[in-house]
Amino acid sequence: MSMNSPAGRRVDPTSPLRLEFPQSLAVYDDYAAAQRTVDYLSDQKFPVEQVLIVGTDLKRIERVTGRLTTGRVAAGGVLSGLWLGVFVGLLFSIFSEEPLLTTLLSTALVGALFGVIWALVGYAATRGRRDFSSVTQVVATRYEVLVEHRVAAQARELLAGLPGSLPDPFA
C-alpha cells in the first residue's frame, strides 16, 4: 500500500527516507550542526536508523563564472565533441580491422566537427538572452533533525548532555 505525499506523488511506505510518525528534535542553520547532533546520538548508542536530517527552505544559487562569446562556445563544443569522438573511436576499434590511431583520429575529428556545430547552433538559438556561463546549486538554509515518535523523548534526554546541541528557543 502506498501513500500520497503533500506534493501529490506516491510515497513508498517502506522507503528508508521516511519515518512513520516523525517528531522534530531540533532545527539548525547549518548541516554540520545537524550532523554533529546525529553523530552524538550514534556515539550514545541511540538507534540512529530512527533519525532523518531534512534540509528545508531551499534556495537555488547561481554563480556566474564568465562571459560567453562565440569563441568560448566553439572551443567548448570542439572539446566535448573531441571527447565523444575518442570514446566512439575506442568502441569502433574493438570491432574494426583498421589501425587504432586511424580510427581514433577520424572519429575524434568527426566528433569535434559535430560538437562545434552543435554548440554554435545552440548558442545562436538563445539570441543573446544568456551570454554568460554559470554553475547552479540547490542548498537548504535550515536543517531539521526528525526522530520517530517512539524514541523522541530518549533523543531529547541524550541531547541534553551535549552542550549547545539544541538551538536556543529564545534566540
C-alpha positions in Angstrom: 0.0 0.0 0.0 1.4 3.4 -0.9 0.5 6.8 0.4 0.4 10.3 -1.2 2.9 12.9 -0.2 1.9 16.6 0.2 3.1 17.2 -3.4 0.7 14.5 -4.6 3.3 12.0 -5.5 3.2 8.4 -4.3 5.4 7.6 -1.4 6.6 4.1 -0.7 5.8 3.3 3.0 8.9 1.0 3.1 11.2 3.8 1.9 14.3 4.4 4.1 13.7 8.1 3.6 10.5 8.0 5.6 9.6 7.8 9.3 6.2 6.6 10.4 5.4 9.4 12.9 8.3 11.8 12.9 8.8 14.5 15.5 11.1 17.4 15.3 14.1 17.1 17.6 15.9 20.3 16.6 16.4 22.8 13.7 19.8 24.1 12.8 21.1 26.8 10.4 23.9 24.6 9.0 24.3 21.0 8.1 27.4 20.5 10.3 25.4 21.2 13.5 22.6 18.7 12.5 25.3 16.1 11.6 27.0 16.7 14.9 23.8 16.0 16.7 23.2 12.7 14.9 26.8 11.7 15.4 26.5 12.4 19.1 23.3 10.3 19.3 25.1 7.5 17.5 28.0 7.7 19.9 25.4 7.2 22.7 24.2 4.0 21.1 20.9 5.7 20.1 19.1 3.9 17.2 20.0 6.4 14.5 18.1 4.5 11.9 15.1 6.3 13.5 16.5 9.7 12.5 16.2 11.9 9.4 18.0 15.1 8.6 15.8 17.2 6.4 17.0 20.3 4.5 14.3 22.9 4.4 13.8 26.4 2.9 15.6 25.5 -0.3 17.4 28.2 -2.4 18.8 27.9 -5.9 22.2 29.7 -6.1 23.7 30.5 -9.4 27.3 31.6 -9.5 28.2 33.4 -12.8 31.6 32.0 -13.9 32.2 34.1 -17.0 31.1 35.8 -20.2 30.1 33.6 -23.1 31.5 34.5 -26.5 31.2 32.7 -29.8 34.9 31.7 -29.4 34.3 30.2 -25.9 31.2 28.3 -27.1 33.1 27.0 -30.2 36.1 25.9 -28.0 33.8 24.1 -25.6 32.0 22.4 -28.5 35.2 21.2 -30.0 36.4 19.8 -26.7 33.2 18.0 -25.8 32.9 16.7 -29.4 36.5 15.6 -29.3 35.9 13.5 -26.2 32.8 12.0 -27.7 34.7 11.1 -30.9 37.6 9.5 -29.0 35.1 7.4 -27.0 33.3 6.3 -30.1 36.6 5.6 -31.8 37.6 3.3 -28.9 34.4 1.4 -29.3 34.8 1.2 -33.1 38.4 0.0 -32.7 37.2 -3.1 -30.9 35.3 -4.3 -34.0 37.4 -2.8 -36.7 40.4 -4.1 -38.6 41.7 -0.5 -39.2 44.7 0.7 -37.2 43.8 2.1 -33.8 45.4 5.5 -34.5 43.5 5.9 -37.8 40.1 5.1 -36.1 40.7 7.4 -33.2 41.9 10.3 -35.3 39.0 10.1 -37.7 36.3 9.7 -35.1 37.8 12.5 -33.0 37.8 14.8 -36.0 34.2 14.0 -36.8 33.3 14.4 -33.1 35.0 17.8 -32.9 33.2 19.0 -36.0 29.9 17.7 -34.8 30.5 19.3 -31.3 31.4 22.7 -32.6 28.4 22.8 -35.0 26.0 21.6 -32.3 27.4 24.2 -29.7 27.2 27.1 -32.1 23.7 26.3 -33.3 22.6 26.0 -29.6 24.3 29.3 -28.8 22.7 31.1 -31.8 19.3 29.8 -30.7 19.5 31.8 -27.5 19.8 35.0 -29.5 21.9 36.7 -26.8 19.5 36.1 -23.9 22.1 34.2 -21.9 25.6 35.4 -22.7 27.2 34.0 -19.6 28.2 30.7 -18.1 27.3 29.7 -14.6 27.2 26.9 -12.0 24.0 26.3 -10.1 23.3 24.5 -6.8 20.2 24.0 -4.7 21.0 24.4 -1.0 19.0 24.3 2.2 19.0 27.2 4.6 17.8 25.2 7.6 18.3 21.6 8.6 15.7 19.8 10.8 16.5 16.7 12.7 13.5 14.4 12.9 13.1 11.3 15.0 10.5 8.6 15.2 7.9 9.4 17.9 8.7 6.3 19.9 12.3 7.4 20.6 11.8 11.2 20.7 11.9 11.5 24.4 15.1 9.4 24.6 16.8 11.5 22.0 15.9 14.7 23.8 17.3 13.3 27.0 20.5 12.3 25.4 21.0 15.6 23.7 20.6 17.4 27.0 24.1 16.1 27.7 25.6 17.7 24.7 26.4 21.4 25.2 24.9 23.6 22.5 23.2 20.7 20.8 19.8 22.2 20.9 19.3 25.7 19.4 18.2 28.4 21.8 14.4 28.6 21.5 14.5 32.3 22.6 17.1 33.4 20.0 
